[in-house]
Amino acid sequence: MDVKSLDMDQEYRDRIATVDEDGRRNWIYPKKPKGPFYEYRKYVSYVLLLFLFGMPFVKVNGEPLLLFNVLERKFILFGVYFAPQDFHLFVFAMLIFIIFIALFTVIYGRLFCGWVCPQTIFMEMVFRRIEYWIEGDANAQRRLKKAPWTADKLIKKVGKQMIFFTIAVLVANTFLAYIIGLDEVVRIATEPVSENFGGFTSMILFSGAFYFVFSYLREQVCTTICPYGRLQGVLLDKNSIVVAYDYERGEPRGKIRKAKKTKTLAVEGIPAKEDPIAAIQQQLGDCIDCKLCVQVCPTGIDIRDGTQLECVNCTACIDACDEVMVKVNRPKGLIRYDSENGIATGKKKIFTTRVIAYSVVLGILLIVQGFLFTARTDVEALLLRTPGMLFQKVDEENISNLYNYQIINKTQETFPIEFKLVSDYGGIRMIGQPPQAKESGVTEGALFIDMPTAELTGRKTRVKVEVYSGDKLIDVISTTFLGPVK
């Protein structure tokens, strides 16, 4: 094949199915999928949707099981409270997540997009199914769009959009429940708008954003907005497992024609009295060019052209092709999960150099994260000398320094706190009442440390303070004590 023909074969990569040559939106009407993979995806979506909508209602000791309150810097993961002081754990968690996504994509392609991604689950398993229920399959939707405005069309179109917006409101409030808590969402929704104008505005904006995404943007989120689709082109190689068309088996493609008995002379080497149509049919591949794989694709691509960034690995084309193969009495798997090398050579290789390298890095990060989690304490204490304050003279033999303290309590309990100076001399004087560590919060206060002037080693002397709750030592703090120049 010459260079010119190769360029022609790759012309499909210069455009996307959702935009025409004039730059206008090309609306996609995918045929309703059916088959084993589609059923598996439905079950997975049911579990994930149940998890998404159910978790805000699950509480442990009065606190939500999951909370990502960025505004108040309060994070709860499966009942464990994380303060801003645990930010380094989130940094490593994000690094682990990025490396895992890279490793997962190198091995399994864009499998996450088709099976787990919230955009795909809501679009294909919620909004699209409602659309099929109201307007019918792809051809019925096209006919309805071209039909004049009648009462039936108005009811279907308006009714569909009302249902879409209602679901968008539900989704928006659910996501807000993960940010500000379910109780706060209920309070904003039930109290007068004038008392919670900011919260109500946030709900409307979130709802409008979700509605716009699922009623208008739809598959364009996956094809033009989502950065993960772009990463796919960088991370995939010929050993990555993707939804792929077996061109070795399928080409050359051609329609099935019924054989007819004939008495014509030999045609292109075909013996006389032998049916030329049947003989030509035998030379074709298994692809009968029915184009069902294109019709069911939610992003409008032809998987037979090869791996494309628009492909979200939703498996709709696999189900459609397998159904056709059964009808024409040919083996399933013309479109299947496989790698480029698997199709070309029949050999699959998962543990490539890149996979091993990503796995090693991921393993190291997991070990570091595990160590950090093990070293993490439920209570942290911070003791700093008050800025701008010098030492104060207590009496002829002792001087004092003023300190500010913070007690970061990561538990769901309130308990008393006591400070003890680790020294044979000196002592601590609290300012105000003895502190109580607030549950899942920060307790602040001030104290004096008194030291004999004769015991100081210089301008700055290192001292240690132990923090107790009852008889339990919860932290040890090292700080400096400022004294006179000797």
PyMOL commands that set and color helices and strands:
alter all, ss='L'
color gray80, all
select helices_A, chain A and resi 3-9+11-14+36-57+84-108+111-115+118-135+138-146+151-180+182-190+193-195+197-217+220-225+227-235+247-250+276-283+292-295+303-305+316-327+340-345+353-375+453-455
alter helices_A, ss='H'
color red, helices_A
select strands_A, chain A and resi 59-60+63-64+66-69+74-77+80-82+242-245+335-338+379-385+392-393+398-409+415-416+418-421+427-430+436-437+441-452+460-469+472-482
alter strands_A, ss='S'
color yellow, strands_A
deselect
rebuild
show_as cartoon
